Amino acid sequence: MIFSAAEFSFSKRQSPITLTDKGLKYYKDLDIESIINSNWPEWSKEIKDALSIYSKPSAYDVQKVCFEIFNNFEEKINEKNLEKIKSHAFSNGLDIILYDSLFQVPVRDKMLKDLELSVSDIDNHEHL
């Protein structure tokens, strides 16, 4: 049985978006942190390049860019890691699209830290 994204999300939808307990478990089980860290120089540059359209990017801008870039995480990781995640999804009867948030949320958090911004700043509506 395959569950849809609406039925089984790995992220909580209240703002700011965070991983669910299940999302945190899979993040750890799949060692997503290592994948992020090993790709961070390249990914960080891509995110900063995308943020360059803003004179002073807000935390909300960082979230928007990170979520857009990692909306299709499959294009960002190597084949070995992709196969590991596909196998995990298959074994658990899940759609691979659910795994986007396992990259989006931690990458956002890491970039916010690099830019000396806070996750709590996402709800600051000065950017609107």
DABEL-V14019 format. One record per run of one state. SS is the DSSP state (@ for helix, = for strand, . for the rest). FROM is the first residue (numbers start at 0). TO is the last residue. If there is no record, write none. Layout:
# DABEL-V14019
SS&FROM&TO + SS&FROM&TO
This chain:
# DABEL-V14019
.&0&1 + =&2&2 + .&3&9 + =&10&11 + .&12&16 + =&17&18 + .&19&19 + @&20&28 + .&29&30 + @&31&50 + .&51&57 + @&58&74 + .&75&77 + @&78&90 + .&91&92 + =&93&93 + .&94&94 + @&95&113 + .&114&117 + @&118&122 + .&123&123 + @&124&126 + .&127&127
